[in-house]
Amino acid sequence: MCLILVALGAHERYPFVLAANRDEFHHRATAAAGHWSDEPSVFGGRDLEKGGSWLALAQRGALAAVTNYRDPTRKLAAPRSRGLLVSSFVRDTERAEDFVARALTHGDLYDGFSLLAADASGVWYGSNRGGAAQRLGPGLHGLSNHLLDTPWPKVRRAKAALRTALQLDGSELADALFALLADDTPAPDAELPSTGVNLDWERQLSPIFIRMGGYGTRASTVVLIDRHGEARFLERNFDALGGTPTDRSATLSLEAPIALTA
């Protein structure tokens, strides 16, 4: 993932709201969201190259998502796939709090990542580029290719649109979230971060929705979990040619709620 928005306790019907974009090379083999054949209780996309995932939800009441931390000066020769963090968490029974802490102790095996994991122990965040595991409190949170709530232009713009969308409900809420994820407005040069790539790349990577020929936003995902543990997982997939997107969806009755407060 390259953008994750989470709203905790900010919507009357859905105390957990997530909206996210996955940015990736279009040639990378991928399976769109579905129930995993080797773990049917899990719903999410699959990276067919390394076997991991960028965002997945398990019926036990566990969700995980990961973004890359953009720093081209710090690359490992043979890193472990960051997507395995997601697939490992949703396939196992380890508490989110413990899983994120353990992932950080082995952080040197991966290129830069930021990880979100959520279950009955709360919604937890950690990055191998700074800080200890932390529990997210109620409110709006945004994550791109840096640390949590780093105020990159796309994060600020997306959180503002999320705040507006949360005034809606049902299909209108989902439609508004997909609309904000489709925003391809570039940031002004004066607001661009400096992440080690050239200025042209910074410009092209600055929108919420990215189009760069062979690289760009391949999937937009919305997850809505209500107060009864009913979870709606909605995914919209895009190809390199800009054709009609394809949609996947599922409703899961979670066995345990995702905790929002201590």
LOVEXBA-668472 format. One line per 10 residues: their letters; for each residue x, y, z of C-alpha. Coordinates in pm, 1 decimal, padded with zeros to 6 digits. Layout:
% residues N
a> X Y Z | ...
% end
This chain:
% residues 262
mclilvalga> 00000.0 00000.0 00000.0 | 00106.8 00355.0 -00055.0 | -00175.2 00534.9 00123.0 | -00376.7 00415.9 00420.9 | -00642.9 00622.1 00598.3 | -00803.3 00498.4 00919.6 | -01090.3 00657.1 01111.6 | -01140.4 00514.6 01459.7 | -01455.6 00596.2 01652.8 | -01531.0 00879.8 01412.6
herypfvlaa> -01847.0 00746.0 01244.3 | -02175.7 00667.7 01419.8 | -02239.9 00339.2 01236.1 | -01885.0 00229.9 01152.5 | -01636.5 00276.1 01438.4 | -01364.1 00134.0 01210.4 | -01325.1 00286.7 00863.7 | -01026.4 00224.4 00636.1 | -00955.0 00356.8 00287.6 | -00633.9 00267.2 00107.0
nrdefhhrat> -00453.2 00269.1 -00226.8 | -00199.7 00010.4 -00334.5 | 00063.5 00151.4 -00571.5 | 00275.2 -00106.4 -00754.8 | 00432.3 -00196.5 -01087.7 | 00161.6 -00328.1 -01318.9 | 00374.9 -00621.2 -01431.4 | 00392.1 -00765.0 -01077.7 | 00174.2 -01077.3 -01061.5 | -00121.5 -01018.0 -00831.4
aaaghwsdep> -00445.6 -01188.1 -00730.7 | -00733.7 -00950.1 -00664.6 | -00915.4 -00965.1 -00334.5 | -01084.2 -01293.9 -00252.9 | -01099.3 -01570.0 00003.9 | -00758.7 -01736.8 00015.9 | -00763.4 -02097.2 -00102.0 | -00511.5 -02197.9 00164.4 | -00683.5 -01991.1 00438.2 | -01053.9 -01944.8 00349.5
svfggrdlek> -01123.6 -01734.7 00660.0 | -00901.2 -01459.4 00515.8 | -01019.1 -01211.4 00250.8 | -00773.3 -00988.9 00067.2 | -00538.2 -00952.4 -00225.8 | -00229.9 -01169.7 -00281.1 | 00112.9 -01087.5 -00418.0 | 00179.5 -01388.2 -00640.9 | 00549.6 -01304.8 -00670.2 | 00641.2 -01334.7 -00299.9
ggswlalaqr> 00325.5 -01479.4 -00145.9 | 00238.5 -01190.7 00083.3 | -00037.0 -00929.2 00081.0 | -00075.6 -00553.3 00109.9 | -00411.3 -00558.3 00294.3 | -00611.7 -00848.7 00431.0 | -00887.1 -00921.0 00683.0 | -00935.2 -01244.2 00878.4 | -01269.3 -01358.0 01011.3 | -01118.7 -01400.6 01358.1
galaavtnyr> -01120.4 -01019.7 01373.2 | -00772.8 -00934.3 01248.9 | -00670.1 -00685.4 00981.5 | -00326.0 -00586.0 00857.4 | -00188.5 -00348.1 00596.1 | 00160.8 -00233.1 00503.1 | 00322.5 00055.3 00316.2 | 00676.3 00091.5 00190.9 | 00897.8 00357.5 00345.5 | 01050.0 00552.8 00055.8
dptrklaapr> 01425.2 00577.7 00101.5 | 01623.3 00464.8 -00204.9 | 01953.1 00516.0 -00019.4 | 01878.3 00226.6 00220.0 | 01808.7 -00089.8 00023.6 | 01897.2 -00444.6 00124.8 | 02053.7 -00684.3 -00123.5 | 01803.6 -00961.9 -00047.8 | 01524.8 -00830.0 00176.6 | 01234.6 -01034.0 00307.1
srgllvssfv> 00906.8 -00934.4 00140.6 | 00718.6 -00675.9 00345.5 | 00389.9 -00826.3 00231.9 | 00467.6 -01136.3 00437.3 | 00409.1 -00927.2 00747.7 | 00044.5 -00889.1 00646.0 | -00011.8 -01250.7 00546.6 | 00165.8 -01382.5 00855.6 | -00049.1 -01178.0 01091.9 | -00390.1 -01260.0 00944.4
rdteraedfv> -00306.7 -01631.4 00915.4 | -00187.1 -01659.3 01276.4 | -00344.8 -01593.8 01617.8 | -00081.0 -01362.0 01766.9 | -00213.0 -01040.7 01918.9 | -00161.9 -00726.2 01707.4 | 00030.3 -00557.7 01988.2 | 00276.3 -00846.0 02013.8 | 00301.5 -00901.5 01639.2 | 00396.3 -00541.3 01560.6
aralthgdly> 00653.4 -00535.9 01840.8 | 00805.8 -00861.6 01715.1 | 00810.1 -00736.3 01355.6 | 01014.9 -00436.5 01467.5 | 01270.0 -00656.6 01646.0 | 01331.1 -00824.1 01309.0 | 01303.4 -00501.2 01113.4 | 01655.5 -00525.1 00974.6 | 01543.5 -00816.6 00754.6 | 01318.2 -00586.5 00551.3
dgfsllaada> 01349.5 -00271.6 00346.8 | 01165.2 00021.3 00504.4 | 00805.3 -00045.0 00604.9 | 00517.9 00090.8 00808.1 | 00280.1 -00172.7 00941.1 | -00075.6 -00152.2 01072.8 | -00223.9 -00450.1 01257.2 | -00561.9 -00452.6 01428.2 | -00754.2 -00696.8 01644.7 | -00909.4 -00722.4 01990.6
sgvwygsnrg> -00586.3 -00579.6 02140.1 | -00636.0 -00256.8 01942.9 | -00508.1 -00092.3 01627.1 | -00128.2 -00093.4 01632.4 | 00135.5 00077.9 01419.3 | 00508.0 00031.8 01384.0 | 00786.3 00115.9 01139.2 | 01139.2 -00016.9 01109.4 | 01242.1 00339.2 01028.9 | 01162.6 00490.4 01367.0
gaaqrlgpgl> 01005.0 00442.5 01707.0 | 00845.1 00164.5 01904.6 | 00506.9 00003.0 01841.2 | 00220.9 00237.0 01929.0 | -00152.2 00199.8 01970.3 | -00369.1 00431.4 01763.0 | -00625.8 00631.8 01952.1 | -00966.4 00750.3 01832.2 | -00961.2 00994.9 01542.9 | -00828.0 01014.8 01187.8
hglsnhlldt> -00488.8 00875.0 01091.5 | -00298.8 00882.0 00762.1 | -00002.3 00686.1 00636.1 | 00188.2 00707.2 00309.4 | 00550.7 00616.1 00236.0 | 00688.2 00768.8 00555.4 | 00589.8 00754.3 00923.5 | 00235.5 00768.3 01059.8 | 00065.1 01106.2 01008.9 | 00367.9 01260.5 00838.0
pwpkvrraka> 00196.7 01562.5 00676.9 | 00278.5 01492.4 00314.2 | 00039.9 01679.7 00079.0 | -00147.0 01361.9 -00020.5 | -00195.6 01266.2 00345.2 | -00328.8 01610.2 00439.6 | -00558.2 01621.2 00135.8 | -00686.4 01268.0 00193.6 | -00754.8 01320.4 00564.9 | -00952.9 01635.9 00488.6
alrtalqldg> -01162.5 01446.2 00232.9 | -01205.4 01159.2 00477.9 | -01340.5 01396.8 00742.4 | -01602.3 01516.7 00494.7 | -01689.6 01163.0 00379.5 | -01755.6 01050.5 00735.9 | -02067.2 01267.7 00740.0 | -02224.9 01013.6 00500.5 | -02347.4 00658.2 00553.3 | -02394.5 00330.3 00367.5
seladalfal> -02324.9 00326.2 -00003.6 | -02280.1 00704.2 -00006.8 | -01992.9 00670.7 00239.4 | -01827.1 00396.9 00033.5 | -01870.8 00600.3 -00285.8 | -01716.9 00908.0 -00121.3 | -01419.7 00706.1 00002.3 | -01356.8 00562.5 -00343.6 | -01386.1 00915.1 -00486.3 | -01120.4 01051.3 -00252.1
laddtpapda> -00893.7 00755.1 -00336.3 | -00934.0 00842.7 -00706.8 | -00806.6 01200.6 -00662.3 | -00514.6 01239.7 -00904.1 | -00438.5 01605.8 -00823.3 | -00059.9 01657.1 -00798.0 | 00090.7 01855.6 -00514.1 | 00254.2 02194.9 -00579.0 | 00632.5 02175.1 -00607.7 | 00675.4 02387.5 -00296.4
elpstgvnld> 00496.3 02122.6 -00086.6 | 00672.7 01815.5 -00221.0 | 00870.4 01604.8 00025.7 | 01233.9 01521.3 -00042.4 | 01263.0 01143.4 -00028.5 | 01571.3 01074.5 -00236.9 | 01406.2 01040.6 -00578.5 | 01432.3 01307.1 -00847.7 | 01190.9 01600.4 -00871.3 | 00993.3 01452.3 -01161.3
werqlspifi> 00929.4 01135.4 -00962.2 | 00830.4 01335.4 -00655.3 | 00573.4 01515.0 -00869.4 | 00433.0 01197.4 -01022.0 | 00416.5 01021.4 -00684.9 | 00247.4 01313.8 -00508.0 | -00121.1 01251.0 -00597.4 | -00346.4 01023.5 -00394.8 | -00410.8 00820.9 -00713.2 | -00099.7 00762.5 -00923.9
rmggygtras> -00065.6 00705.5 -01299.0 | 00289.0 00652.9 -01426.8 | 00258.1 00418.3 -01721.6 | 00392.9 00087.2 -01593.4 | 00356.2 00194.9 -01229.6 | 00063.6 00335.4 -01039.0 | -00241.4 00273.2 -00825.8 | -00353.4 -00082.2 -00891.0 | -00616.7 -00121.3 -00619.9 | -00834.3 00098.6 -00399.6
tvvlidrhge> -00983.5 -00062.1 -00091.2 | -01252.2 00038.2 00156.4 | -01316.8 -00154.0 00478.6 | -01616.6 -00064.2 00696.7 | -01671.3 -00244.7 01028.5 | -01989.0 -00172.9 01220.9 | -02056.7 -00196.0 01594.0 | -02183.1 -00554.0 01560.5 | -01863.5 -00681.9 01398.1 | -02001.9 -00694.9 01044.3
arflernfda> -01720.5 -00602.4 00806.0 | -01760.9 -00488.6 00445.8 | -01446.4 -00528.1 00235.1 | -01465.4 -00347.8 -00101.3 | -01183.7 -00345.8 -00356.2 | -01158.1 -00169.3 -00692.8 | -00881.8 -00283.8 -00931.3 | -00719.5 -00086.1 -01212.8 | -00503.2 -00189.9 -01506.1 | -00217.5 -00007.5 -01677.5
lggtptdrsa> -00431.8 00086.2 -01977.1 | -00691.3 00280.2 -01782.4 | -00977.6 00048.0 -01872.5 | -01293.9 -00010.3 -01673.1 | -01201.1 -00102.7 -01314.6 | -01315.8 -00432.5 -01169.8 | -01470.7 -00463.2 -00825.3 | -01447.4 -00731.5 -00556.5 | -01634.5 -00738.7 -00228.2 | -01721.0 -00952.1 00071.5
tlsleapial> -01902.3 -00926.3 00402.1 | -01747.2 -01099.5 00701.2 | -01897.0 -01151.9 01045.2 | -01597.1 -01106.9 01271.8 | -01556.4 -01347.4 01561.4 | -01406.4 -01076.3 01784.7 | -01432.0 -00696.5 01760.5 | -01140.4 -00470.7 01678.3 | -01079.3 -00274.1 01996.8 | -01075.4 00104.9 01963.6
ta> -01008.9 00204.4 02323.4 | -00788.5 00069.6 02599.8
% end
